[in-house]
Amino acid sequence: MLTDLSSHAVTGASLRKYAADNVMGPDFFLRIYALMQCTPDLSQQNCSDCLTTATSRISSNCYGKIGCRVLQPSCNLRY
């Protein structure tokens, strides 16, 4: 899901580099919501790089948590 959100946010218009979605979790009782966002001044490549870095920080910052937010200077993700 995060890969799809990232590609959608990256290709957004210059003022709308944002994507959100939800999926049913593995136990079918939990719905997972996520969003990714870049600041409008970033190019597509810089937005992609920022979101890739934010995604890679999930394992170190969010391990064992139900929800998490990873903030970068020019992008962020939440789930």
C-alpha distances in whole Angstrom, upper triangle without the diagonal:
4,5,5,6,9,10,11,12,14,16,17,21,23,23,19,17,14,11,10,8,8,8,11,11,13,16,16,18,15,12,10,10,8,10,11,14,17,21,22,25,22,22,19,19,20,17,15,17,17,13,13,16,14,11,14,16,14,16,19,19,17,18,19,18,16,15,15,16,16,19,20,23,21,17,15,12,12,11
4,5,5,6,9,10,10,12,14,15,19,20,21,17,14,12,10,9,9,10,11,14,14,16,19,19,20,17,14,11,10,8,8,8,12,14,18,20,22,19,19,16,17,17,14,12,14,13,9,10,12,11,8,11,13,11,13,16,16,15,16,18,17,16,14,13,13,13,15,16,19,17,14,12,9,10,9
4,5,5,6,9,10,11,13,14,18,20,21,18,14,13,11,12,11,13,13,16,16,18,21,21,23,20,18,14,14,11,11,10,13,15,18,20,21,18,18,14,14,16,13,10,12,13,9,9,12,12,9,12,14,13,15,18,19,18,19,21,20,20,18,17,16,15,17,17,20,18,15,14,12,13,13
4,5,5,6,9,10,11,13,16,19,19,16,13,12,9,10,9,11,12,15,16,18,21,21,22,20,17,14,13,11,11,10,13,15,18,19,21,19,18,15,15,17,14,12,15,15,12,12,15,15,12,15,18,16,19,22,21,20,22,23,22,21,19,18,18,17,19,19,22,19,16,15,13,14,14
4,6,5,6,9,10,11,14,16,16,13,10,8,5,7,7,10,12,15,16,19,22,21,22,19,16,13,11,8,7,7,9,12,15,16,19,16,16,14,15,15,12,11,14,13,10,11,14,13,11,14,16,15,18,20,20,18,21,22,20,19,17,16,15,15,16,16,19,16,13,12,10,11,11
4,5,5,6,9,10,14,15,16,13,9,9,7,9,11,14,15,19,19,21,25,24,25,22,19,16,14,11,9,7,8,10,13,14,16,14,13,10,11,12,9,7,10,10,7,8,11,10,9,12,15,14,17,19,19,18,20,23,21,21,18,16,15,14,15,14,16,14,11,11,9,12,13
4,6,5,6,9,12,14,16,13,10,10,9,11,13,15,17,20,21,23,27,26,27,24,21,18,17,14,12,10,11,12,15,15,17,14,13,9,11,12,10,8,11,12,9,10,14,14,13,15,18,18,20,23,22,22,24,26,25,24,22,20,19,17,18,17,19,16,14,14,13,16,16
4,6,5,6,10,13,13,10,8,7,6,9,11,14,16,20,21,23,26,25,27,24,20,18,15,13,11,9,10,11,14,14,16,14,14,11,13,14,11,10,14,14,11,13,16,16,15,18,20,19,22,25,24,23,25,27,25,24,21,20,19,18,19,18,20,16,14,14,13,15,16
4,6,5,9,10,11,8,5,5,5,9,11,15,17,21,22,25,28,27,28,24,21,18,15,12,9,7,6,7,10,11,13,11,11,9,11,12,8,8,12,11,9,12,14,13,13,17,18,18,21,23,22,22,24,26,24,23,20,19,16,16,15,15,16,13,10,11,11,13,15
4,6,9,9,11,9,6,8,9,12,15,18,20,24,25,27,30,30,31,27,24,21,19,15,12,9,9,8,10,10,12,9,8,5,8,9,6,6,10,10,9,11,14,14,14,17,18,19,22,24,23,23,26,28,26,26,23,21,19,17,16,15,16,12,11,12,13,16,18
4,7,9,11,9,7,9,10,13,16,19,21,25,26,29,32,31,32,29,26,23,20,17,15,12,11,11,13,11,13,11,9,7,10,12,9,9,13,14,13,14,17,17,17,20,22,22,25,27,27,26,29,31,29,29,26,24,22,21,20,19,19,16,14,16,16,19,20
4,7,8,5,5,7,8,12,15,19,21,25,27,29,32,31,32,29,25,22,19,17,13,11,10,10,11,9,12,11,10,9,12,13,10,11,15,15,14,16,19,18,18,22,23,23,26,28,27,27,29,31,29,28,25,23,21,20,19,19,19,15,13,15,15,18,20
4,5,5,6,9,11,15,18,22,25,28,30,33,36,34,35,32,28,26,22,20,16,14,12,11,11,8,11,11,10,10,14,14,12,14,17,17,16,19,21,21,22,25,26,26,30,31,30,30,33,34,32,31,28,26,23,23,21,20,20,16,15,17,18,21,23
4,6,7,10,13,17,20,24,27,31,32,35,38,36,37,34,30,27,24,21,17,15,12,10,9,5,7,8,8,9,13,13,11,14,16,16,16,19,21,20,22,24,25,26,30,31,29,30,33,35,33,32,28,26,23,22,20,19,17,14,14,16,18,21,24
4,6,9,12,16,19,23,26,30,31,34,37,35,35,32,29,26,22,20,16,14,11,9,8,5,8,10,11,12,16,15,13,15,18,17,17,20,21,20,22,25,25,26,30,30,28,29,32,34,31,30,27,25,22,21,19,18,17,13,13,15,17,19,22
4,5,9,12,15,19,22,26,27,31,33,32,32,29,25,22,19,16,13,11,8,8,8,7,10,11,12,12,15,15,12,14,17,16,15,18,20,18,20,23,23,23,27,28,26,26,30,31,29,27,24,22,20,19,18,17,17,13,12,14,15,17,19
4,7,11,14,18,21,24,26,29,31,30,30,27,24,21,18,14,11,8,6,5,7,6,10,9,10,9,12,12,8,10,13,12,11,14,16,15,16,19,20,20,24,25,23,23,27,28,26,25,22,20,17,16,15,14,15,11,9,11,12,15,17
4,7,11,14,17,21,22,25,28,27,27,24,20,17,14,11,7,6,4,7,9,9,13,12,13,12,15,14,10,12,15,13,11,14,16,14,15,18,19,19,22,24,22,21,24,26,23,22,19,17,15,15,14,14,15,12,10,10,10,12,14
4,7,11,14,17,19,22,24,23,24,20,17,14,11,8,6,5,7,9,12,13,16,15,16,14,16,16,12,13,16,14,12,14,17,15,14,18,19,18,21,23,21,20,23,24,22,20,17,16,15,15,15,16,18,15,12,11,10,11,12
4,7,11,14,16,19,21,20,20,17,13,11,8,6,4,6,9,12,15,16,20,19,19,17,19,19,15,15,18,17,13,16,18,15,14,18,19,17,20,22,21,19,21,22,20,17,15,15,14,15,16,17,19,17,14,12,10,9,10
4,7,11,13,16,18,16,17,14,10,8,6,6,7,9,12,16,19,20,23,22,22,20,22,22,18,18,20,19,16,17,20,17,16,19,20,17,20,23,21,19,21,21,19,17,14,15,15,17,18,20,23,20,17,15,12,11,10
4,7,9,13,14,13,13,10,7,5,4,6,9,12,15,19,22,23,27,25,26,23,25,25,21,20,23,21,18,19,21,19,16,20,20,17,20,23,21,18,20,19,17,14,13,15,16,18,20,22,25,23,19,17,13,11,9
4,6,9,11,10,11,9,6,5,7,9,12,15,18,22,25,27,30,28,28,25,26,27,23,22,24,23,19,20,22,20,17,20,21,18,20,23,22,19,20,19,17,15,14,16,18,19,22,24,27,26,22,19,16,14,11
4,7,8,6,8,6,4,6,9,12,15,18,22,25,28,30,33,31,32,29,30,30,27,25,27,26,23,23,25,23,20,22,23,19,21,24,23,20,20,18,17,14,15,17,19,22,25,27,30,29,25,22,18,16,13
4,6,5,7,5,5,6,10,12,16,19,22,26,29,31,34,32,32,30,30,30,27,25,27,26,22,22,24,21,18,20,21,17,18,21,21,17,17,15,15,12,13,16,18,20,24,26,30,29,25,22,18,16,12
4,6,8,8,9,10,13,15,19,21,25,28,32,34,37,34,35,32,32,32,29,27,28,28,24,24,25,23,20,21,22,19,18,22,22,18,17,16,16,14,15,18,21,23,26,28,32,31,28,25,21,19,15
4,5,7,9,11,15,17,21,24,28,31,34,37,39,37,38,35,35,35,32,31,32,31,27,27,28,26,23,24,25,21,21,24,23,20,19,16,16,14,16,19,22,25,28,31,34,34,30,27,23,21,17
4,6,7,10,14,17,20,23,27,30,34,36,39,37,37,35,35,35,32,31,32,31,28,28,29,27,24,26,26,23,23,26,25,22,21,19,18,15,17,20,23,25,29,31,35,34,30,27,23,21,17
4,7,10,13,17,20,24,27,31,34,36,39,37,38,36,36,36,33,32,33,32,28,29,30,27,24,26,26,23,23,26,25,21,21,18,17,14,16,19,22,25,28,31,34,34,30,27,23,20,16
4,6,10,13,17,20,23,27,30,32,35,34,35,32,33,33,29,28,30,28,25,25,26,23,21,23,23,19,20,23,21,18,18,15,14,10,12,15,18,21,24,27,30,30,26,23,19,16,12
4,7,10,14,17,20,24,27,29,32,31,32,29,30,30,27,26,27,26,22,23,25,22,19,22,22,18,20,23,21,18,18,17,15,11,11,14,17,20,22,25,28,27,24,20,17,14,10
4,7,10,14,17,21,24,26,29,27,28,26,27,26,23,22,24,22,18,19,21,18,16,18,18,15,17,19,18,14,16,15,13,9,9,11,13,16,19,22,25,24,20,17,13,10,7
4,7,11,14,18,21,23,26,24,26,23,25,24,21,20,22,20,17,18,20,16,15,18,18,15,17,20,18,15,17,16,14,11,9,11,12,14,17,19,22,21,17,14,11,8,5
4,7,10,14,17,19,22,21,22,20,21,20,17,16,18,16,13,15,16,13,12,15,15,12,15,18,16,14,16,16,14,12,9,10,10,11,14,16,19,17,14,11,7,5,4
4,7,10,14,16,19,17,19,17,18,18,14,14,16,14,11,13,15,12,11,15,15,13,17,19,17,15,18,19,16,15,12,11,10,11,12,14,16,14,11,8,6,5,7
4,7,11,13,15,14,15,14,15,14,10,11,13,10,7,11,12,9,10,13,14,13,16,18,16,16,19,20,18,17,14,12,10,10,10,11,13,11,7,6,4,7,9
4,7,9,12,11,13,12,14,12,9,10,12,10,8,12,13,11,12,15,15,15,19,20,18,18,21,23,21,20,17,14,12,11,10,10,11,9,5,5,6,9,12
4,6,8,7,9,9,11,9,6,9,10,8,8,11,12,11,13,16,16,17,20,21,19,20,23,26,23,23,20,17,14,12,10,9,9,6,4,7,9,12,15
4,6,6,9,11,13,10,8,12,13,10,11,15,15,14,16,19,19,20,23,24,22,23,26,28,26,26,22,20,16,14,12,10,9,5,6,9,12,15,18
4,6,8,10,12,11,9,13,14,13,14,17,18,17,19,22,22,23,27,27,25,26,29,32,29,29,25,23,19,18,16,14,12,9,10,13,15,18,21
4,7,10,12,9,9,13,14,12,14,17,18,18,20,22,23,24,28,28,26,27,31,33,31,31,28,25,21,19,17,14,12,9,11,14,17,20,24
4,6,8,6,6,9,10,9,11,14,14,15,17,19,20,22,25,25,24,25,29,31,30,30,26,23,20,18,15,13,11,8,9,13,16,19,22
4,5,5,6,8,10,10,12,14,15,16,18,20,21,23,26,27,26,27,30,33,31,31,28,26,22,20,18,15,14,11,12,15,17,21,24
4,6,5,6,9,10,11,12,14,15,16,18,20,22,24,26,25,26,29,31,30,30,27,24,22,19,18,16,16,12,12,15,16,20,22
4,5,5,6,9,10,10,12,14,15,16,19,20,23,24,24,25,28,31,30,30,27,24,22,19,18,15,15,13,13,15,17,20,23
4,5,5,6,9,10,11,12,14,15,17,19,22,22,22,23,26,29,28,29,25,23,20,17,15,12,12,9,10,13,15,19,22
4,5,5,6,8,10,11,12,14,16,17,20,21,20,21,24,27,26,26,22,20,17,14,13,11,11,8,7,10,12,16,18
4,5,5,6,9,10,10,12,14,16,18,20,20,20,23,26,25,25,22,20,17,15,14,12,14,11,9,11,12,16,18
4,6,5,6,9,10,11,13,15,17,18,18,20,22,25,24,25,22,20,17,14,14,11,12,10,10,12,13,17,19
4,5,5,6,9,10,11,13,16,16,16,17,20,23,22,23,20,17,14,11,10,7,9,7,6,8,10,14,17
4,5,5,6,9,10,11,14,15,15,15,18,21,20,20,17,15,12,10,10,8,11,9,6,7,8,11,13
4,5,5,6,9,10,13,14,14,15,17,20,20,21,18,16,14,11,12,11,13,12,10,10,10,13,15
4,5,5,6,9,11,12,12,14,16,19,19,20,18,15,13,10,10,8,11,11,10,10,10,13,15
4,5,5,7,10,11,10,11,14,17,16,17,14,11,9,6,7,7,10,10,8,7,7,10,12
4,5,5,8,10,10,10,12,15,15,16,14,11,10,8,10,10,14,14,11,9,8,10,11
4,6,7,8,9,11,12,15,15,17,15,13,12,10,12,12,15,15,13,12,11,13,14
4,6,5,6,8,10,13,13,15,14,11,10,7,10,10,14,15,13,11,10,12,13
4,6,5,5,7,10,10,12,10,8,8,7,10,12,16,16,14,11,9,10,10
4,6,6,5,9,10,13,12,10,12,11,14,15,19,20,17,15,13,13,13
4,6,6,10,11,14,13,11,12,10,13,14,18,19,17,15,14,14,15
4,6,9,9,12,11,8,9,8,10,12,16,18,16,13,12,12,12
4,6,6,8,8,6,8,8,12,14,18,19,17,14,12,10,10
4,6,9,10,9,12,12,16,18,22,23,20,17,15,14,12
4,7,9,10,13,14,18,21,24,26,23,19,17,15,13
4,6,7,10,12,16,19,23,24,21,17,15,12,10
4,7,11,13,17,20,24,24,21,17,14,11,8
4,7,10,13,17,20,21,17,14,11,7,5
4,7,10,13,17,17,14,11,8,6,6
4,6,10,13,14,11,7,6,4,7
4,7,10,11,9,6,5,6,9
4,7,8,6,5,7,9,12
4,6,5,6,9,12,15
4,6,8,12,14,18
4,7,11,14,18
4,7,11,14
4,7,10
4,7
4
